[in-house]
Amino acid sequence: MTQNKKNDKAPSDDKSSNKPICGLIMPISGMPDCPQHHWKNEQTILKSSITMSGFESRLVSDADER
């Protein structure tokens, strides 16, 4: 029996999908007027909206540099 290397990972381990990617550019650390949890809440709202629009969201700062 032969196995495809691409399918050896569990689905939850595979970060790639067939959806187009929407890159998020946003602050991720706290500032004097906006603590870090504010940005985490904003990110949650944005990710939900992006997913509902048929895209996969990714922070641009998390991108693999190639």
PyMOL Python script that loads the backbone (N, CA, C, O; Angstrom):
from pymol import cmd

cmd.read_pdbstr("""\
ATOM      1  N   MET A   1       0.848  -1.184   0.000  1.00  0.00           N
ATOM      2  CA  MET A   1       0.000   0.000   0.000  1.00  0.00           C
ATOM      3  C   MET A   1       0.886   1.238   0.000  1.00  0.00           C
ATOM      4  O   MET A   1       1.775   1.362   0.843  1.00  0.00           O
ATOM      5  N   THR A   2       0.659   2.139  -0.919  1.00  0.00           N
ATOM      6  CA  THR A   2       1.432   3.373  -0.981  1.00  0.00           C
ATOM      7  C   THR A   2       0.640   4.502  -0.363  1.00  0.00           C
ATOM      8  O   THR A   2      -0.586   4.559  -0.460  1.00  0.00           O
ATOM      9  N   GLN A   3       1.365   5.391   0.270  1.00  0.00           N
ATOM     10  CA  GLN A   3       0.721   6.549   0.890  1.00  0.00           C
ATOM     11  C   GLN A   3       1.273   7.819   0.290  1.00  0.00           C
ATOM     12  O   GLN A   3       2.459   7.923  -0.022  1.00  0.00           O
ATOM     13  N   ASN A   4       0.410   8.753   0.141  1.00  0.00           N
ATOM     14  CA  ASN A   4       0.806  10.065  -0.340  1.00  0.00           C
ATOM     15  C   ASN A   4       1.336  10.862   0.845  1.00  0.00           C
ATOM     16  O   ASN A   4       0.636  11.004   1.848  1.00  0.00           O
ATOM     17  N   LYS A   5       2.554  11.383   0.753  1.00  0.00           N
ATOM     18  CA  LYS A   5       3.171  12.133   1.847  1.00  0.00           C
ATOM     19  C   LYS A   5       2.297  13.313   2.286  1.00  0.00           C
ATOM     20  O   LYS A   5       2.264  13.656   3.468  1.00  0.00           O
ATOM     21  N   LYS A   6       1.607  13.920   1.355  1.00  0.00           N
ATOM     22  CA  LYS A   6       0.763  15.067   1.664  1.00  0.00           C
ATOM     23  C   LYS A   6      -0.369  14.690   2.621  1.00  0.00           C
ATOM     24  O   LYS A   6      -0.818  15.523   3.408  1.00  0.00           O
ATOM     25  N   ASN A   7      -0.830  13.445   2.558  1.00  0.00           N
ATOM     26  CA  ASN A   7      -1.937  13.004   3.387  1.00  0.00           C
ATOM     27  C   ASN A   7      -1.497  12.370   4.693  1.00  0.00           C
ATOM     28  O   ASN A   7      -2.344  11.890   5.445  1.00  0.00           O
ATOM     29  N   ASP A   8      -0.187  12.349   4.997  1.00  0.00           N
ATOM     30  CA  ASP A   8       0.297  11.754   6.228  1.00  0.00           C
ATOM     31  C   ASP A   8      -0.061  12.585   7.456  1.00  0.00           C
ATOM     32  O   ASP A   8      -0.138  12.043   8.558  1.00  0.00           O
ATOM     33  N   LYS A   9      -0.280  13.878   7.291  1.00  0.00           N
ATOM     34  CA  LYS A   9      -0.613  14.747   8.403  1.00  0.00           C
ATOM     35  C   LYS A   9      -2.101  14.668   8.719  1.00  0.00           C
ATOM     36  O   LYS A   9      -2.929  14.410   7.846  1.00  0.00           O
ATOM     37  N   ALA A  10      -2.414  14.894   9.986  1.00  0.00           N
ATOM     38  CA  ALA A  10      -3.812  15.010  10.375  1.00  0.00           C
ATOM     39  C   ALA A  10      -4.351  16.316   9.797  1.00  0.00           C
ATOM     40  O   ALA A  10      -3.596  17.280   9.668  1.00  0.00           O
ATOM     41  N   PRO A  11      -5.629  16.373   9.447  1.00  0.00           N
ATOM     42  CA  PRO A  11      -6.181  17.594   8.855  1.00  0.00           C
ATOM     43  C   PRO A  11      -5.943  18.844   9.708  1.00  0.00           C
ATOM     44  O   PRO A  11      -5.746  19.930   9.162  1.00  0.00           O
ATOM     45  N   SER A  12      -5.958  18.706  11.039  1.00  0.00           N
ATOM     46  CA  SER A  12      -5.766  19.871  11.894  1.00  0.00           C
ATOM     47  C   SER A  12      -4.333  20.375  11.858  1.00  0.00           C
ATOM     48  O   SER A  12      -4.081  21.530  12.201  1.00  0.00           O
ATOM     49  N   ASP A  13      -3.365  19.516  11.441  1.00  0.00           N
ATOM     50  CA  ASP A  13      -1.974  19.924  11.362  1.00  0.00           C
ATOM     51  C   ASP A  13      -1.664  20.657  10.069  1.00  0.00           C
ATOM     52  O   ASP A  13      -0.663  21.369   9.989  1.00  0.00           O
ATOM     53  N   ASP A  14      -2.495  20.498   9.068  1.00  0.00           N
ATOM     54  CA  ASP A  14      -2.236  21.083   7.757  1.00  0.00           C
ATOM     55  C   ASP A  14      -2.799  22.494   7.726  1.00  0.00           C
ATOM     56  O   ASP A  14      -4.011  22.680   7.824  1.00  0.00           O
ATOM     57  N   LYS A  15      -1.924  23.497   7.590  1.00  0.00           N
ATOM     58  CA  LYS A  15      -2.373  24.888   7.589  1.00  0.00           C
ATOM     59  C   LYS A  15      -2.806  25.367   6.213  1.00  0.00           C
ATOM     60  O   LYS A  15      -3.350  26.465   6.090  1.00  0.00           O
ATOM     61  N   SER A  16      -2.580  24.576   5.184  1.00  0.00           N
ATOM     62  CA  SER A  16      -2.953  25.005   3.844  1.00  0.00           C
ATOM     63  C   SER A  16      -4.390  24.618   3.548  1.00  0.00           C
ATOM     64  O   SER A  16      -4.891  23.615   4.056  1.00  0.00           O
ATOM     65  N   SER A  17      -5.038  25.406   2.739  1.00  0.00           N
ATOM     66  CA  SER A  17      -6.390  25.101   2.294  1.00  0.00           C
ATOM     67  C   SER A  17      -6.525  25.596   0.865  1.00  0.00           C
ATOM     68  O   SER A  17      -5.621  26.230   0.320  1.00  0.00           O
ATOM     69  N   ASN A  18      -7.643  25.300   0.284  1.00  0.00           N
ATOM     70  CA  ASN A  18      -7.882  25.740  -1.088  1.00  0.00           C
ATOM     71  C   ASN A  18      -8.527  27.122  -1.139  1.00  0.00           C
ATOM     72  O   ASN A  18      -8.793  27.647  -2.221  1.00  0.00           O
ATOM     73  N   LYS A  19      -8.777  27.709   0.025  1.00  0.00           N
ATOM     74  CA  LYS A  19      -9.392  29.031   0.064  1.00  0.00           C
ATOM     75  C   LYS A  19      -8.352  30.108  -0.225  1.00  0.00           C
ATOM     76  O   LYS A  19      -7.177  29.940   0.101  1.00  0.00           O
ATOM     77  N   PRO A  20      -8.778  31.213  -0.835  1.00  0.00           N
ATOM     78  CA  PRO A  20      -7.843  32.333  -0.998  1.00  0.00           C
ATOM     79  C   PRO A  20      -7.485  32.902   0.376  1.00  0.00           C
ATOM     80  O   PRO A  20      -8.285  32.836   1.309  1.00  0.00           O
ATOM     81  N   ILE A  21      -6.301  33.450   0.491  1.00  0.00           N
ATOM     82  CA  ILE A  21      -5.812  33.960   1.767  1.00  0.00           C
ATOM     83  C   ILE A  21      -6.009  35.465   1.857  1.00  0.00           C
ATOM     84  O   ILE A  21      -5.738  36.199   0.907  1.00  0.00           O
ATOM     85  N   CYS A  22      -6.482  35.908   3.002  1.00  0.00           N
ATOM     86  CA  CYS A  22      -6.607  37.328   3.306  1.00  0.00           C
ATOM     87  C   CYS A  22      -5.591  37.633   4.398  1.00  0.00           C
ATOM     88  O   CYS A  22      -5.701  37.119   5.511  1.00  0.00           O
ATOM     89  N   GLY A  23      -4.602  38.465   4.088  1.00  0.00           N
ATOM     90  CA  GLY A  23      -3.576  38.814   5.059  1.00  0.00           C
ATOM     91  C   GLY A  23      -4.032  39.926   5.986  1.00  0.00           C
ATOM     92  O   GLY A  23      -4.527  40.962   5.542  1.00  0.00           O
ATOM     93  N   LEU A  24      -3.858  39.697   7.278  1.00  0.00           N
ATOM     94  CA  LEU A  24      -4.204  40.710   8.272  1.00  0.00           C
ATOM     95  C   LEU A  24      -2.961  41.512   8.640  1.00  0.00           C
ATOM     96  O   LEU A  24      -1.944  40.947   9.044  1.00  0.00           O
ATOM     97  N   ILE A  25      -3.049  42.811   8.499  1.00  0.00           N
ATOM     98  CA  ILE A  25      -1.995  43.712   8.931  1.00  0.00           C
ATOM     99  C   ILE A  25      -2.599  44.545  10.053  1.00  0.00           C
ATOM    100  O   ILE A  25      -3.469  45.387   9.831  1.00  0.00           O
ATOM    101  N   MET A  26      -2.113  44.287  11.263  1.00  0.00           N
ATOM    102  CA  MET A  26      -2.687  44.969  12.411  1.00  0.00           C
ATOM    103  C   MET A  26      -1.730  44.942  13.580  1.00  0.00           C
ATOM    104  O   MET A  26      -0.836  44.097  13.625  1.00  0.00           O
ATOM    105  N   PRO A  27      -1.897  45.863  14.541  1.00  0.00           N
ATOM    106  CA  PRO A  27      -1.077  45.799  15.747  1.00  0.00           C
ATOM    107  C   PRO A  27      -1.383  44.515  16.518  1.00  0.00           C
ATOM    108  O   PRO A  27      -2.521  44.048  16.534  1.00  0.00           O
ATOM    109  N   ILE A  28      -0.368  43.958  17.150  1.00  0.00           N
ATOM    110  CA  ILE A  28      -0.591  42.755  17.962  1.00  0.00           C
ATOM    111  C   ILE A  28      -0.123  42.959  19.397  1.00  0.00           C
ATOM    112  O   ILE A  28      -0.299  42.079  20.240  1.00  0.00           O
ATOM    113  N   SER A  29       0.471  44.113  19.676  1.00  0.00           N
ATOM    114  CA  SER A  29       0.902  44.398  21.043  1.00  0.00           C
ATOM    115  C   SER A  29       0.132  45.601  21.576  1.00  0.00           C
ATOM    116  O   SER A  29      -0.482  46.360  20.826  1.00  0.00           O
ATOM    117  N   GLY A  30       0.184  45.745  22.882  1.00  0.00           N
ATOM    118  CA  GLY A  30      -0.532  46.838  23.514  1.00  0.00           C
ATOM    119  C   GLY A  30       0.106  48.192  23.240  1.00  0.00           C
ATOM    120  O   GLY A  30       1.298  48.299  22.949  1.00  0.00           O
ATOM    121  N   MET A  31      -0.727  49.216  23.344  1.00  0.00           N
ATOM    122  CA  MET A  31      -0.283  50.600  23.218  1.00  0.00           C
ATOM    123  C   MET A  31      -0.916  51.365  24.378  1.00  0.00           C
ATOM    124  O   MET A  31      -1.785  50.821  25.059  1.00  0.00           O
ATOM    125  N   PRO A  32      -0.513  52.588  24.619  1.00  0.00           N
ATOM    126  CA  PRO A  32      -1.064  53.323  25.767  1.00  0.00           C
ATOM    127  C   PRO A  32      -2.600  53.352  25.814  1.00  0.00           C
ATOM    128  O   PRO A  32      -3.183  53.185  26.885  1.00  0.00           O
ATOM    129  N   ASP A  33      -3.247  53.558  24.690  1.00  0.00           N
ATOM    130  CA  ASP A  33      -4.716  53.655  24.687  1.00  0.00           C
ATOM    131  C   ASP A  33      -5.427  52.341  24.383  1.00  0.00           C
ATOM    132  O   ASP A  33      -6.645  52.251  24.543  1.00  0.00           O
ATOM    133  N   CYS A  34      -4.683  51.317  23.946  1.00  0.00           N
ATOM    134  CA  CYS A  34      -5.292  50.045  23.559  1.00  0.00           C
ATOM    135  C   CYS A  34      -4.436  48.887  24.074  1.00  0.00           C
ATOM    136  O   CYS A  34      -3.358  48.630  23.538  1.00  0.00           O
ATOM    137  N   PRO A  35      -4.909  48.187  25.108  1.00  0.00           N
ATOM    138  CA  PRO A  35      -4.142  47.047  25.623  1.00  0.00           C
ATOM    139  C   PRO A  35      -4.139  45.889  24.625  1.00  0.00           C
ATOM    140  O   PRO A  35      -4.931  45.867  23.683  1.00  0.00           O
ATOM    141  N   GLN A  36      -3.253  44.941  24.840  1.00  0.00           N
ATOM    142  CA  GLN A  36      -3.099  43.807  23.921  1.00  0.00           C
ATOM    143  C   GLN A  36      -4.408  43.036  23.734  1.00  0.00           C
ATOM    144  O   GLN A  36      -4.702  42.592  22.625  1.00  0.00           O
ATOM    145  N   HIS A  37      -5.198  42.869  24.799  1.00  0.00           N
ATOM    146  CA  HIS A  37      -6.451  42.105  24.657  1.00  0.00           C
ATOM    147  C   HIS A  37      -7.441  42.796  23.715  1.00  0.00           C
ATOM    148  O   HIS A  37      -8.289  42.133  23.117  1.00  0.00           O
ATOM    149  N   HIS A  38      -7.338  44.116  23.578  1.00  0.00           N
ATOM    150  CA  HIS A  38      -8.186  44.825  22.612  1.00  0.00           C
ATOM    151  C   HIS A  38      -7.907  44.315  21.197  1.00  0.00           C
ATOM    152  O   HIS A  38      -8.833  44.028  20.439  1.00  0.00           O
ATOM    153  N   TRP A  39      -6.618  44.204  20.850  1.00  0.00           N
ATOM    154  CA  TRP A  39      -6.248  43.757  19.511  1.00  0.00           C
ATOM    155  C   TRP A  39      -6.596  42.291  19.297  1.00  0.00           C
ATOM    156  O   TRP A  39      -6.935  41.890  18.184  1.00  0.00           O
ATOM    157  N   LYS A  40      -6.516  41.490  20.354  1.00  0.00           N
ATOM    158  CA  LYS A  40      -6.893  40.077  20.248  1.00  0.00           C
ATOM    159  C   LYS A  40      -8.391  39.975  19.942  1.00  0.00           C
ATOM    160  O   LYS A  40      -8.801  39.151  19.124  1.00  0.00           O
ATOM    161  N   ASN A  41      -9.203  40.807  20.593  1.00  0.00           N
ATOM    162  CA  ASN A  41     -10.647  40.830  20.318  1.00  0.00           C
ATOM    163  C   ASN A  41     -10.922  41.283  18.884  1.00  0.00           C
ATOM    164  O   ASN A  41     -11.758  40.699  18.194  1.00  0.00           O
ATOM    165  N   GLU A  42     -10.220  42.321  18.439  1.00  0.00           N
ATOM    166  CA  GLU A  42     -10.379  42.798  17.066  1.00  0.00           C
ATOM    167  C   GLU A  42     -10.006  41.700  16.067  1.00  0.00           C
ATOM    168  O   GLU A  42     -10.692  41.511  15.062  1.00  0.00           O
ATOM    169  N   GLN A  43      -8.923  40.984  16.345  1.00  0.00           N
ATOM    170  CA  GLN A  43      -8.486  39.906  15.461  1.00  0.00           C
ATOM    171  C   GLN A  43      -9.549  38.808  15.375  1.00  0.00           C
ATOM    172  O   GLN A  43      -9.811  38.279  14.295  1.00  0.00           O
ATOM    173  N   THR A  44     -10.156  38.470  16.503  1.00  0.00           N
ATOM    174  CA  THR A  44     -11.209  37.448  16.513  1.00  0.00           C
ATOM    175  C   THR A  44     -12.383  37.867  15.632  1.00  0.00           C
ATOM    176  O   THR A  44     -12.905  37.059  14.863  1.00  0.00           O
ATOM    177  N   ILE A  45     -12.793  39.111  15.740  1.00  0.00           N
ATOM    178  CA  ILE A  45     -13.905  39.627  14.924  1.00  0.00           C
ATOM    179  C   ILE A  45     -13.539  39.592  13.440  1.00  0.00           C
ATOM    180  O   ILE A  45     -14.331  39.142  12.611  1.00  0.00           O
ATOM    181  N   LEU A  46     -12.333  40.068  13.107  1.00  0.00           N
ATOM    182  CA  LEU A  46     -11.900  40.083  11.713  1.00  0.00           C
ATOM    183  C   LEU A  46     -11.793  38.674  11.138  1.00  0.00           C
ATOM    184  O   LEU A  46     -12.247  38.426  10.021  1.00  0.00           O
ATOM    185  N   LYS A  47     -11.201  37.754  11.889  1.00  0.00           N
ATOM    186  CA  LYS A  47     -11.045  36.376  11.407  1.00  0.00           C
ATOM    187  C   LYS A  47     -12.402  35.734  11.136  1.00  0.00           C
ATOM    188  O   LYS A  47     -12.568  35.019  10.147  1.00  0.00           O
ATOM    189  N   SER A  48     -13.363  35.985  12.004  1.00  0.00           N
ATOM    190  CA  SER A  48     -14.707  35.438  11.812  1.00  0.00           C
ATOM    191  C   SER A  48     -15.332  35.973  10.524  1.00  0.00           C
ATOM    192  O   SER A  48     -15.904  35.213   9.743  1.00  0.00           O
ATOM    193  N   SER A  49     -15.220  37.267  10.311  1.00  0.00           N
ATOM    194  CA  SER A  49     -15.780  37.884   9.098  1.00  0.00           C
ATOM    195  C   SER A  49     -15.075  37.381   7.839  1.00  0.00           C
ATOM    196  O   SER A  49     -15.716  37.121   6.820  1.00  0.00           O
ATOM    197  N   ILE A  50     -13.763  37.247   7.916  1.00  0.00           N
ATOM    198  CA  ILE A  50     -12.993  36.773   6.769  1.00  0.00           C
ATOM    199  C   ILE A  50     -13.374  35.340   6.417  1.00  0.00           C
ATOM    200  O   ILE A  50     -13.548  35.009   5.244  1.00  0.00           O
ATOM    201  N   THR A  51     -13.503  34.489   7.433  1.00  0.00           N
ATOM    202  CA  THR A  51     -13.894  33.093   7.212  1.00  0.00           C
ATOM    203  C   THR A  51     -15.289  33.007   6.609  1.00  0.00           C
ATOM    204  O   THR A  51     -15.525  32.220   5.692  1.00  0.00           O
ATOM    205  N   MET A  52     -16.208  33.811   7.118  1.00  0.00           N
ATOM    206  CA  MET A  52     -17.578  33.800   6.589  1.00  0.00           C
ATOM    207  C   MET A  52     -17.624  34.296   5.151  1.00  0.00           C
ATOM    208  O   MET A  52     -18.574  34.001   4.426  1.00  0.00           O
ATOM    209  N   SER A  53     -16.614  35.042   4.731  1.00  0.00           N
ATOM    210  CA  SER A  53     -16.540  35.549   3.359  1.00  0.00           C
ATOM    211  C   SER A  53     -15.858  34.577   2.407  1.00  0.00           C
ATOM    212  O   SER A  53     -15.713  34.859   1.217  1.00  0.00           O
ATOM    213  N   GLY A  54     -15.435  33.420   2.942  1.00  0.00           N
ATOM    214  CA  GLY A  54     -14.847  32.394   2.086  1.00  0.00           C
ATOM    215  C   GLY A  54     -13.338  32.462   1.951  1.00  0.00           C
ATOM    216  O   GLY A  54     -12.769  31.836   1.056  1.00  0.00           O
ATOM    217  N   PHE A  55     -12.680  33.209   2.823  1.00  0.00           N
ATOM    218  CA  PHE A  55     -11.233  33.330   2.795  1.00  0.00           C
ATOM    219  C   PHE A  55     -10.622  32.660   4.023  1.00  0.00           C
ATOM    220  O   PHE A  55     -11.306  32.373   5.006  1.00  0.00           O
ATOM    221  N   GLU A  56      -9.323  32.421   3.937  1.00  0.00           N
ATOM    222  CA  GLU A  56      -8.548  31.980   5.089  1.00  0.00           C
ATOM    223  C   GLU A  56      -7.762  33.190   5.563  1.00  0.00           C
ATOM    224  O   GLU A  56      -7.096  33.846   4.762  1.00  0.00           O
ATOM    225  N   SER A  57      -7.828  33.497   6.851  1.00  0.00           N
ATOM    226  CA  SER A  57      -7.110  34.665   7.364  1.00  0.00           C
ATOM    227  C   SER A  57      -5.763  34.257   7.950  1.00  0.00           C
ATOM    228  O   SER A  57      -5.624  33.205   8.575  1.00  0.00           O
ATOM    229  N   ARG A  58      -4.778  35.120   7.727  1.00  0.00           N
ATOM    230  CA  ARG A  58      -3.437  34.911   8.288  1.00  0.00           C
ATOM    231  C   ARG A  58      -2.835  36.262   8.626  1.00  0.00           C
ATOM    232  O   ARG A  58      -2.921  37.209   7.844  1.00  0.00           O
ATOM    233  N   LEU A  59      -2.222  36.341   9.803  1.00  0.00           N
ATOM    234  CA  LEU A  59      -1.462  37.531  10.125  1.00  0.00           C
ATOM    235  C   LEU A  59      -0.259  37.603   9.203  1.00  0.00           C
ATOM    236  O   LEU A  59       0.461  36.616   9.046  1.00  0.00           O
ATOM    237  N   VAL A  60      -0.034  38.739   8.601  1.00  0.00           N
ATOM    238  CA  VAL A  60       1.085  38.895   7.679  1.00  0.00           C
ATOM    239  C   VAL A  60       2.406  38.655   8.411  1.00  0.00           C
ATOM    240  O   VAL A  60       3.360  38.136   7.831  1.00  0.00           O
ATOM    241  N   SER A  61       2.454  39.036   9.685  1.00  0.00           N
ATOM    242  CA  SER A  61       3.680  38.848  10.463  1.00  0.00           C
ATOM    243  C   SER A  61       3.989  37.368  10.727  1.00  0.00           C
ATOM    244  O   SER A  61       5.117  37.037  11.092  1.00  0.00           O
ATOM    245  N   ASP A  62       3.015  36.478  10.550  1.00  0.00           N
ATOM    246  CA  ASP A  62       3.217  35.023  10.729  1.00  0.00           C
ATOM    247  C   ASP A  62       3.626  34.325   9.447  1.00  0.00           C
ATOM    248  O   ASP A  62       3.863  33.117   9.455  1.00  0.00           O
ATOM    249  N   ALA A  63       3.716  35.058   8.342  1.00  0.00           N
ATOM    250  CA  ALA A  63       3.995  34.433   7.034  1.00  0.00           C
ATOM    251  C   ALA A  63       5.394  33.837   6.981  1.00  0.00           C
ATOM    252  O   ALA A  63       6.333  34.355   7.586  1.00  0.00           O
ATOM    253  N   ASP A  64       5.510  32.740   6.247  1.00  0.00           N
ATOM    254  CA  ASP A  64       6.820  32.152   5.973  1.00  0.00           C
ATOM    255  C   ASP A  64       7.534  33.064   5.004  1.00  0.00           C
ATOM    256  O   ASP A  64       6.972  33.473   3.988  1.00  0.00           O
ATOM    257  N   GLU A  65       8.769  33.378   5.318  1.00  0.00           N
ATOM    258  CA  GLU A  65       9.552  34.198   4.377  1.00  0.00           C
ATOM    259  C   GLU A  65      10.270  33.281   3.425  1.00  0.00           C
ATOM    260  O   GLU A  65      11.052  32.430   3.848  1.00  0.00           O
ATOM    261  N   ARG A  66      10.016  33.442   2.150  1.00  0.00           N
ATOM    262  CA  ARG A  66      10.615  32.588   1.117  1.00  0.00           C
ATOM    263  C   ARG A  66      11.394  33.396   0.143  1.00  0.00           C
ATOM    264  O   ARG A  66      11.968  32.846  -0.796  1.00  0.00           O
TER     265      ARG A  66
END
""", "prot")
cmd.dss("prot")
cmd.show_as("cartoon", "prot")
cmd.util.cbc("prot")
cmd.orient("prot")
